Amino acid sequence: MPTKAPRASNLELLRILCMLLIIGDHLTGQGGIADYSTLPSSFVFCLIGCGSRIACTVFVLVGSWFMCEQPFKTRRPLSLWLSLWLYTVPVTLLCRLAGLDVSLGALRWAVFPAGTRQLWFISDYLVLLLCVPLLNRLLHGLPRRAHKSVLLVLAVPLVVYPTVFGQDGILGDTAWMFLYDYLLAAYLRRWPDNRLSRLLNRPAAALVLGLGLPLANTAIRAVLEYRGATDSKAFQYIAYYRTALGALPNLLAALALFYLFKGLSLGSVRWINALSGTTLGVYILHQIPAFRGFLWNGVLQAQAHHGSVGYTLFAVAAVFLGCAAVDAARTALVMRPLEKTRLFRTLCEKGDALAAKITADD
């Protein structure tokens, strides 16, 4: 029996770096630790919080790159939904029992976490995972010219309009952008001789786009934050480009980072792969609405360290490693036993069979 090839660690390392960027943005945006009173401080805190939406797009690109060429596995969305529910319900209840200010609305959300925008990335990623069989059916046998045409047509409301006008278009929901990222990743993988891939396969170009675009946004935003010009039209565009998944600077930076790391040769590094496997759990745990305020200013006392760059970097690393340890324990003690149950296996078998029918040739 052939053995399964070890998983390369280049893109797994990228997932870890992306999660650190996401935590950095959440801490500076939610914790009250950021200080924009001086230009150097403003630049550093804008830099720490510059990459979360780029990181979200990278996560989708990495997953799409593999899913577009592999049979659909029901285990992916089912395990993610279970992970979401097994975090939100116990943690929210524990916060309530501990005397934190947890409303009945927060308890209701904890029971149905995937149906709201509280953890928007997980909700939209679940939508994407459920759409994979249909997307793969659409892509099966789709000629290159038709695939390119679909991307160009969808780019008008999803990329061009947001970039030009600095606001969402008629397809402003992030779930639409995740679907677009999937189609784009599939095109780049199926036809690697396209112009964009040739550009991004050049490490110098990928480095300039992947780092240069976020740094340019950071520098302009830092100056505007320092000057208090947050009501200006320029700040509106800069803030939008930082947070909008469809804004061209964000999309290009995410693609560049993806290609930059895809071209690395790290082999298979066990600890990188293990840490990478916790990233979605880290995302869920540190952003549970009933818990995140307590995390920032109960556990970490972020406001008491207002303006401290060193403490901010320490807190980002501590949140990642602490949540990763919790997620590893949850996976070993809860998820693995659940995934071995007859019910879980039956659901996976039925879901895989249905997906196979959807993607099969007529």
C-alpha positions in Angstrom: 0.0 0.0 0.0 1.5 3.4 -1.0 2.2 5.7 1.9 0.8 9.2 1.9 3.4 11.9 1.0 4.3 14.2 3.8 2.7 17.6 3.6 5.0 20.4 2.5 5.4 23.1 5.0 5.7 26.2 2.9 2.0 27.1 2.7 1.5 25.8 6.2 4.1 28.4 7.4 2.1 31.0 5.5 -1.1 30.1 7.3 0.7 30.7 10.6 2.0 34.1 9.6 -1.5 35.0 8.4 -3.0 34.1 11.7 -0.5 36.3 13.5 -1.5 39.2 11.2 -5.2 38.6 12.0 -4.5 38.5 15.7 -2.5 41.7 15.4 -5.3 43.5 13.7 -7.9 42.3 16.2 -5.7 43.3 19.2 -4.9 46.8 17.8 -8.5 47.4 16.7 -10.4 45.9 19.7 -8.0 46.0 22.6 -7.4 49.7 23.0 -3.6 49.2 23.0 -2.8 51.1 19.7 -1.3 54.6 20.0 -1.4 57.0 17.1 -0.2 60.1 18.9 3.2 60.2 17.3 4.2 59.4 13.7 6.6 56.4 14.6 4.0 54.9 17.0 1.2 55.4 14.4 3.3 53.7 11.7 4.1 50.7 13.9 0.6 50.1 15.1 -0.8 50.5 11.6 1.8 48.0 10.5 0.8 45.5 13.1 -2.8 45.8 12.0 -2.3 46.1 8.3 -2.7 42.5 7.0 -5.7 40.8 8.4 -7.9 40.9 5.3 -5.0 40.0 3.1 -4.5 37.1 5.4 -8.2 36.0 5.0 -7.8 36.0 1.2 -4.6 34.0 1.5 -6.4 31.4 3.6 -9.1 31.1 0.9 -6.5 30.9 -1.9 -4.5 28.2 -0.1 -7.6 26.0 0.5 -9.0 26.7 -3.0 -5.7 25.7 -4.7 -6.0 22.2 -3.4 -9.8 21.7 -3.3 -10.3 22.6 -6.9 -8.2 19.5 -7.9 -9.3 17.1 -5.2 -12.5 15.1 -4.6 -14.9 16.8 -2.2 -14.6 15.7 1.4 -17.6 16.2 3.7 -15.3 16.0 6.6 -14.0 19.5 6.0 -17.2 21.5 6.4 -18.6 19.1 9.1 -15.4 19.3 11.2 -15.3 23.1 10.8 -18.9 23.4 11.9 -18.3 21.1 14.9 -15.2 23.1 15.8 -17.2 26.3 15.7 -20.1 25.0 17.8 -17.8 23.2 20.3 -16.0 26.5 21.0 -18.8 29.0 21.0 -21.3 27.1 23.2 -18.9 26.0 26.1 -16.9 29.2 26.1 -19.9 31.5 26.1 -21.5 29.4 28.9 -18.3 29.5 30.9 -18.1 33.3 30.5 -21.7 33.6 31.7 -21.1 31.3 34.7 -17.9 33.3 35.5 -20.0 36.5 35.9 -19.0 38.2 32.7 -21.5 40.4 30.9 -23.0 37.9 28.5 -26.5 38.7 27.1 -29.2 36.3 26.2 -28.5 37.3 22.6 -24.9 36.2 22.9 -26.1 32.8 24.3 -28.5 32.5 21.4 -25.7 33.3 18.9 -23.5 30.7 20.5 -26.0 28.0 19.7 -26.3 29.1 16.1 -22.9 30.7 15.4 -22.7 30.0 11.7 -25.8 32.0 10.8 -24.6 35.5 11.7 -21.8 37.8 10.9 -20.2 37.6 14.4 -17.4 35.3 13.0 -17.9 36.3 9.4 -14.8 34.5 8.0 -15.8 31.1 9.4 -19.4 31.6 8.2 -18.4 32.5 4.7 -15.7 29.9 4.5 -18.4 27.3 5.4 -20.5 28.6 2.6 -17.6 28.2 0.2 -16.9 24.6 1.4 -20.5 23.7 0.8 -20.4 25.2 -2.6 -17.2 23.3 -3.7 -19.0 20.4 -5.4 -21.1 22.8 -7.5 -18.1 24.9 -8.3 -16.1 21.9 -9.4 -19.0 20.8 -11.5 -19.1 24.2 -13.1 -15.3 24.1 -13.7 -15.3 20.5 -15.1 -14.6 20.7 -18.8 -14.9 24.5 -18.8 -12.8 25.9 -21.6 -10.0 28.3 -20.7 -11.6 31.2 -22.6 -14.9 30.7 -20.9 -13.3 30.4 -17.4 -11.4 33.6 -18.1 -14.6 35.4 -19.3 -16.4 34.4 -16.1 -13.5 35.9 -14.0 -13.5 39.1 -16.0 -17.3 39.6 -15.8 -17.4 38.9 -12.0 -14.3 41.2 -11.5 -16.4 44.2 -12.5 -18.7 44.3 -9.4 -16.3 42.4 -7.1 -12.9 44.1 -7.8 -13.1 47.0 -10.3 -16.1 48.9 -8.7 -14.8 48.6 -5.1 -11.3 49.6 -6.1 -12.4 52.7 -8.1 -15.1 53.9 -5.8 -13.8 52.8 -2.4 -17.0 51.1 -1.4 -18.8 47.8 -1.8 -20.7 47.1 -5.0 -23.9 45.1 -5.5 -22.1 41.9 -4.6 -20.6 43.3 -1.4 -21.0 40.3 0.8 -17.6 38.6 1.5 -19.0 35.2 0.6 -19.1 36.3 -3.1 -15.5 37.3 -2.9 -14.6 33.9 -1.5 -16.3 32.2 -4.4 -14.4 34.5 -6.8 -11.1 33.6 -5.1 -11.9 29.9 -5.6 -12.6 30.4 -9.3 -9.4 32.5 -9.6 -7.2 30.0 -7.8 -8.6 27.2 -10.0 -7.8 29.2 -13.2 -4.3 29.9 -12.0 -3.7 26.3 -11.2 -5.3 24.8 -14.4 -3.5 27.2 -16.7 -0.2 28.2 -15.1 1.1 29.8 -18.3 -1.1 32.9 -17.8 0.5 36.4 -17.5 -0.4 36.9 -13.9 1.2 33.6 -12.8 4.3 34.4 -14.9 4.6 37.7 -13.0 4.0 36.3 -9.6 6.3 33.4 -10.1 9.1 35.9 -10.2 10.2 36.2 -6.5 11.2 39.9 -6.9 7.8 40.8 -8.3 6.0 38.8 -5.6 8.0 40.4 -2.9 7.4 43.9 -4.1 3.6 43.3 -4.4 3.2 41.2 -1.3 5.1 43.5 1.0 5.2 46.8 -0.9 1.4 47.3 -1.3 0.7 46.7 2.5 3.6 48.9 3.5 2.4 51.7 1.2 -1.0 51.5 2.7 0.4 51.5 6.2 2.6 54.5 5.6 -0.3 56.6 4.2 -2.7 55.5 6.9 -0.1 56.2 9.7 0.3 59.8 8.5 -3.4 60.3 8.3 -4.0 58.8 11.7 -1.3 60.9 13.2 -2.7 64.1 11.7 -6.2 63.2 12.8 -7.4 63.2 9.2 -9.6 60.2 9.6 -12.6 61.9 8.1 -10.9 62.7 4.9 -11.6 61.1 1.5 -8.0 59.8 1.3 -8.4 58.0 4.6 -11.7 56.5 3.4 -9.9 55.0 0.5 -6.9 53.8 2.5 -9.1 52.3 5.2 -11.3 50.6 2.6 -8.3 49.2 0.7 -7.0 47.8 4.0 -10.2 46.0 4.9 -11.9 45.2 1.6 -11.3 41.7 0.2 -12.1 42.8 -3.3 -9.9 45.9 -3.4 -7.2 45.4 -6.0 -4.2 46.2 -3.7 -5.4 43.6 -1.2 -6.1 40.9 -3.8 -2.7 41.5 -5.5 -0.9 41.4 -2.2 -2.6 38.1 -1.2 -1.8 36.5 -4.5 1.8 37.7 -4.3 2.3 36.3 -0.8 0.7 33.0 -1.9 3.0 32.6 -4.9 6.0 33.7 -2.8 5.5 31.0 -0.2 4.4 28.5 -2.8 7.8 28.8 -4.4 9.7 28.1 -1.2 11.2 24.7 -0.6 11.0 23.9 3.1 10.2 20.2 2.9 7.9 18.8 5.6 8.5 20.3 9.1 6.4 18.6 11.7 6.0 21.5 14.2 5.0 23.9 11.4 2.4 21.5 10.1 1.1 20.9 13.7 0.8 24.7 14.4 -0.8 25.3 11.1 -3.5 22.8 11.8 -4.7 24.9 14.8 -5.1 28.2 12.9 -8.8 28.1 12.3 -9.4 27.0 15.9 -7.2 29.9 17.0 -9.3 32.3 14.9 -12.6 31.0 16.4 -11.5 30.9 20.0 -9.9 34.4 20.3 -12.9 36.0 18.5 -15.9 34.5 20.4 -17.9 37.7 21.2 -18.5 36.8 24.9 -14.8 36.1 25.4 -12.7 38.5 23.3 -13.2 41.6 25.5 -12.2 39.6 28.6 -9.2 38.2 26.6 -7.9 41.7 25.6 -8.5 43.6 28.8 -9.1 40.9 31.4 -6.4 38.4 30.7 -3.9 40.6 28.8 -4.8 44.1 30.2 -4.2 45.6 26.8 -5.4 49.1 27.7 -2.9 49.2 30.7 -0.1 48.8 28.1 -1.4 51.4 25.7 1.3 52.4 23.3 3.7 49.5 24.2 4.9 48.0 20.9 6.9 45.3 22.7 3.9 44.2 24.8 1.7 44.2 21.7 4.0 41.8 19.9 4.2 39.6 23.0 0.4 39.6 23.3 0.0 38.5 19.6 2.4 35.6 20.1 0.9 34.7 23.5 -2.7 34.6 22.1 -1.6 32.5 19.1 0.4 30.0 21.2 -2.2 29.8 24.0 -5.1 29.3 21.7 -3.1 26.8 19.6 -2.4 24.7 22.7 -6.1 24.8 23.6 -7.1 23.8 20.1 -4.5 20.9 20.0 -6.0 19.6 23.2 -9.6 19.9 22.0 -8.7 18.1 18.8 -7.1 15.2 20.6 -9.7 14.9 23.4 -12.9 15.8 21.6 -12.7 16.1 17.8 -10.8 12.9 17.1 -13.2 10.7 19.2 -16.2 12.5 17.5 -14.8 11.9 14.0 -14.5 8.2 14.8 -18.2 7.8 15.7 -20.6 5.9 13.4 -22.8 9.0 13.0 -19.9 11.2 11.8 -18.6 8.5 9.4 -22.1 8.0 8.0 -22.6 11.7 7.4 -19.3 11.9 5.6 -20.0 8.9 3.5 -23.5 10.2 2.4 -22.1 13.7 1.8 -19.2 12.4 -0.3 -21.6 10.2 -2.3 -23.8 13.2 -3.0 -20.9 15.3 -4.0 -19.6 12.6 -6.3 -23.0 12.5 -8.1 -23.0 16.3 -8.5 -19.5 16.4 -10.0 -19.8 13.2 -12.1 -20.2 13.3 -15.9 -23.7 12.9 -17.2 
